[in-house]
Amino acid sequence: MSRGRLITLEGGEGAGKSTLLAGLHAHLEAHGVALVLPLPREPGGTDLGEAVRAMLLDHAFRGMSPEAELLLMFAARAELVRKVIVPALAAGRWVLCDRFTDASYAYQGGGRGQPAARIRELERWAALDLQPDLTFLLDLSVEEGRARRSGRGDADRIESEEDAFFERVRAAYRARVAEEPQRFRVLDARAPAAAVLDAACAALRPLLEDRGA
Amino acid sequence: MSRGRLITLEGGEGAGKSTLLAGLHAHLEAHGVALVLPLPREPGGTDLGEAVRAMLLDHAFRGMSPEAELLLMFAARAELVRKVIVPALAAGRWVLCDRFTDASYAYQGGGRGQPAARIRELERWAALDLQPDLTFLLDLSVEEGRARRSGRGDADRIESEEDAFFERVRAAYRARVAEEPQRFRVLDARAPAAAVLDAACAALRPLLEDRGA
């Protein structure tokens, strides 16, 4: 039995992550891939992680220090990696995850100014240095992301940040792509949802063909 | 105005921390010390920290990874240091804290096996490398601690650990004392409460006389 694959989806608010996740979920199942369900999300994906998520998104903790935010994110991730992702990959199952460590480089690093070296060190021991096999980045300008979100309900603690914060997040995501271009597939979130999904499925083809099935 | 002082109290379960804290609180107030009230406790002491504390002590999270536990402890500590302790010390107030970073070396280090170097690194950036001016360690054998606790209500997630865990905790506390004997005052928890308090107050005298008041 071959090892499973870790596929992660990253992107700013309003970029269409939920729609793409649903499409990828259907595509992978149609190809006979055994996926971990429900699809894990970050922060979250475990009982502890979901409890941490509720704290991270709660407006009551608006003044949370960037250091506490970073530590909470990695506490949730430490659980997710050990309790869900690593056992699943070892059992040959695939994991399609709504955000992963790249999001900490983008949000807690770019957004909140936590040093990349600090995040890297946490990635090593708290997240077992686990690297995705493929990462999709849904890229969208901050203005368009804000316009798309405006029709939704109340924004959470992080969604309520100002534009400059999301500009830094976007720049940090792009810097990640520049560092590891072979791992990332950047998708233009302005394209029609079907075109975005087609591009993502094309990028998955080599992994699907590589299963030896 | 002189900088305030950080006094911490450490020790295993059932060692008499609460009684000693109450006595030290009264003693310091009788000497005109402006204390942060309520006395901070770890994990806790801020809104976020108390929410994290509830998670850490909850039996629902019995299988929490040692890494997640360590990260949650420092998330709470990062908040406490920045929101409570550092501002108070700068304003000339004293902080009498029920446990601090030594407890992570003892519980997450000795008890759970997290490397001391990892804790040291978190102490540097998450806890701003803040060191107590004086630390009391209420020392008690694991057997006696267990006997004293037996009359209380239900034990929380950490109190429910086995004896070997608490032996490692005690050994790690003693190792901390050996590394920084000038900062610690070890108190024999088997002594009568009044004698323990007298010994602690004697150790506080130089700090009280040093106020220049």
Boltz contact constraints between the chains, C-beta under 6 A:
constraints:
  - contact:
      token1: [A, 48]
      token2: [B, 61]
      max_distance: 6.0
  - contact:
      token1: [A, 48]
      token2: [B, 64]
      max_distance: 6.0
  - contact:
      token1: [A, 51]
      token2: [B, 55]
      max_distance: 6.0
  - contact:
      token1: [A, 55]
      token2: [B, 51]
      max_distance: 6.0
  - contact:
      token1: [A, 61]
      token2: [B, 48]
      max_distance: 6.0
  - contact:
      token1: [A, 64]
      token2: [B, 48]
      max_distance: 6.0
  - contact:
      token1: [A, 65]
      token2: [B, 78]
      max_distance: 6.0
  - contact:
      token1: [A, 65]
      token2: [B, 79]
      max_distance: 6.0
  - contact:
      token1: [A, 65]
      token2: [B, 82]
      max_distance: 6.0
  - contact:
      token1: [A, 67]
      token2: [B, 78]
      max_distance: 6.0
  - contact:
      token1: [A, 67]
      token2: [B, 126]
      max_distance: 6.0
  - contact:
      token1: [A, 68]
      token2: [B, 75]
      max_distance: 6.0
  - contact:
      token1: [A, 68]
      token2: [B, 78]
      max_distance: 6.0
  - contact:
      token1: [A, 68]
      token2: [B, 79]
      max_distance: 6.0
  - contact:
      token1: [A, 71]
      token2: [B, 71]
      max_distance: 6.0
  - contact:
      token1: [A, 71]
      token2: [B, 74]
      max_distance: 6.0
  - contact:
      token1: [A, 71]
      token2: [B, 75]
      max_distance: 6.0
  - contact:
      token1: [A, 72]
      token2: [B, 75]
      max_distance: 6.0
  - contact:
      token1: [A, 74]
      token2: [B, 71]
      max_distance: 6.0
  - contact:
      token1: [A, 75]
      token2: [B, 68]
      max_distance: 6.0
  - contact:
      token1: [A, 75]
      token2: [B, 71]
      max_distance: 6.0
  - contact:
      token1: [A, 75]
      token2: [B, 72]
      max_distance: 6.0
  - contact:
      token1: [A, 78]
      token2: [B, 65]
      max_distance: 6.0
  - contact:
      token1: [A, 78]
      token2: [B, 67]
      max_distance: 6.0
  - contact:
      token1: [A, 78]
      token2: [B, 68]
      max_distance: 6.0
  - contact:
      token1: [A, 79]
      token2: [B, 65]
      max_distance: 6.0
  - contact:
      token1: [A, 79]
      token2: [B, 68]
      max_distance: 6.0
  - contact:
      token1: [A, 82]
      token2: [B, 65]
      max_distance: 6.0
  - contact:
      token1: [A, 126]
      token2: [B, 67]
      max_distance: 6.0
